[in-house]
Amino acid sequence: MAAQATGSRAPRRFAAVVRRAPATIATVAAILVAGVATGALWSPFVDHPLFESVAYGLPAFTEGRFWTPITGTFFADHPVVYVFAIASFAGMAFLELRRGTRVALGYFWIGQVFAILASALFLWAAALLPWPWAQLEATMVDVGPSGGTMACIAAAVGLFVQPWRVRAWLVLIAFSAVTLLFWGSLADLEHAFAVALVLVVDRSLSVQRTTVHEQRIIAGIASLALGAILLLTNLAPTFGPLGRTEPAGGSLLDVALDVAVVLIVSNALVRGRRWAWVLTLIWSLLNVMTSLAIAVVLLPVLGSAEVEASLGGDPSVAIATGVLWLLMAVYLIAVRGAFAAKRRPELGAPPAPTRADVTQALRTHGGGTLSWMTTWSHLQYARTSAGIVAYQRRAGVALVLADPLGPEASRGDSVTEFIDMAERAGLVPCFFSSGEATRAAVPDGWRSLVVADDTIVDLEGLAFTGKRWAAVRTSLNRADREGMEFRLSRLADESWGVRAQLRAISDQWVGDKDLPEMGFTLGTLDEAADPEVRLAIAISPRGDVDGFLSWLPVYGDAGIRGWTLDLMRRRDGGFGPVMEFLIGSSAQRFADEGATIMSLSGAPLTHDYPPDAGRLAELSELLSRALEPVYGFQSLHRFKGKFNPRYEQLYLLYRDEADLARIGAALTRAFLPDATARQFAGAGLELVRRPGGD
């Protein structure tokens, strides 16, 4: 059913795009019709008799063909170019969907005409100089809509949310600069003018004070751009404004190794690795010294012709490239503090907090319903100026569990300090199952996704009366009739026989699953052995354990204010409504002891998202359907509804969408640290067999 629903939504979405982007669709259709009518879709248009009449450029204007900026827009000079030309209209479509048809048409046609006219005017003036590139391009004509589509892409980038806007602008500027300076065709010049026009008019690129993370990303983008220049000049002959180069030659293996080195170093720069910073700085300085030697020593001694023959290209290209590497070196030195990440550094101020420090912080300052989970053994701790942050280090992610510990007024500072610690260590900071206070404390621009709804039962004045408590009341009455015993104790206080039954019930539950017992926010009997954790046990008249729960303490300023449900286990063939009996009896006992809340915890992947929640919500729902046959999160969530709870949202907090792949890997390993590749594959096969989660 899910596959059918997805298939039926696709035509509706396409129809919606057609209705909302008529200008884009009409322009693309006109280009395709012109391509069919002239045969340009399957044979090079430059060989067509009509080409000279419709192509734009400085020669067309000097000969009086002033209509060509319009006519040349609807053609491409080669059939292969149509693929890229049509794809480039994605920017116009996005712009039209966001800002309307008039705005999209304005950007397209103004950008197209301006790019053509500005390029012609520039080449007319530049060709008067002894500049071979300009003199050659001044004789060229071109066709295609790329000036307009580049303007639309630039305008669309201006609509991105931060920090994607700055990143996309940097990529667009780097692409335009590299292709113009080292490829240098008439189309590349037009692209540069189109991007420059939007950059000046929109003023959407405003680089304010950058974070450590953004400084690393800028270095990574610059490294990729300089690497692209190196590969471009080595692989193919180039002739741009800076001069001509000849390919250096080499095998495909050499090229593959060069690409691998560029990618590895750029990725390491983004992750803040010191070795990548040192290597890039050394390489930058070597290029600068080489260019300086060419300009100061070789050219005056040997002359331009001999140096060009030795280099296999115009020496001005090498000098200009050296200037770019100099800018890179200056930038790397200026932001050197962003590249101090060690392989596995300790986070936080020394000495590192211990479990005893965490427990004491909870008793002194209190915490949320999940805060006791921060005492579990699989976590690390970072000390901030006024608190403690519990986290796991997985897949390059510093994965924080729940909210920071410490005085409530200082938790915002703890969030800020931990983010800075993690970023400087080259880790991706992320908060999982955090509350509204932590969500309000993360920096502006951070994203949030509801990962669970904490189900909280208020215990003050609790009475199982009325229709809405009928299911719980019926279970309690039936347990009383059948002689079931409720016991609230601790694991260490139970006899060996009871502990053995608890272990057998838990092992049976785990053994029935395709995946192992989950961790991170889901405890086991090992965590239940903590003296501060209480067990609710259902004993049958024959002395058998029919089910049990574990309750984690929730501390407030003046001691324990409530309890959070962790383990839920039942014996097959035992008392039917044992869970209702255990939870209801626990609630009554906690209320009698003076507790104010009882949290039934938040089942993961069960939040009801609104229809317009986006792709992340769709992914969450897909995972929920996939894991439902294994863990039953949705069933558990519906079961907890019997206790008429109120809901508090728990969030996944992260910087931006670029971190999601690594966060997903980190969460997978945090929840299933012992799962094997075969078990993960088995869960994937389950998804294939049950596409609807039925």
Buried (B, 14 or more C-beta within 10 A) or exposed (E): EBEEEEEEEEEEEEEEBEEBBBBBBEBBEEBBEBBEEBEBBEEBBBEBEBBBEBBBBBBBBEEEBEEBBBBBBBBBBBBEBBEEBBEBBBBBBBBBBEBBBEBBBBBBBBBBBBBBBBBBEBBBEBBEEEBBBBBBBBEBBBBBBBBBBBBBBBBBBBBBEEBBBBBBBBBBBBBBBBBBBBBBBBBBBBBBBBBBBBBEBBEBBEEEEBBBBBBBBBBBBBBBBBBBBBBBBBBEEBBBBBBBBBBEEEEEEEEEEBEEEBBEBBBBBBBBBBEBBEBBBEBBBEBBEBBEEBBEEBBEEBEEEEBBEEBBBBBBBBBBBBEBBBBBBEBBEEBBEBBBBEEEBBBBEEEBBEBEBBBBBBBEBBBBBBBBBBBBEEBBBBBBEBBBBBBBBBBBBBBBBBBBBBBBEBBBBBBBBBBBBBBBBBBBBBBBBBBEBBBEBBEEEBBBBBBBBBBBBBBEEBEBEEEEBEBBBEBBEBBEEEEBEBBBEBBEEBEEEBBEBBEEBBEEBBEEBBBBBBBBBBBBBEBBBBEBBBBBBBBBEEEBBBBBBBBBBBBBEEEBBBBBBBBBBBBEEBBBBBBBBBBBBBBBBBBEEEBBBBBBBBBBBBBEBEEEBEEBBEBBBBBBBBBBBBBBBBEBBEBBEBBBBEBBBBBBBBBBEBBBEBBBBBBBBBBBBEBEEEBBEBBEEBBEEBBEBE
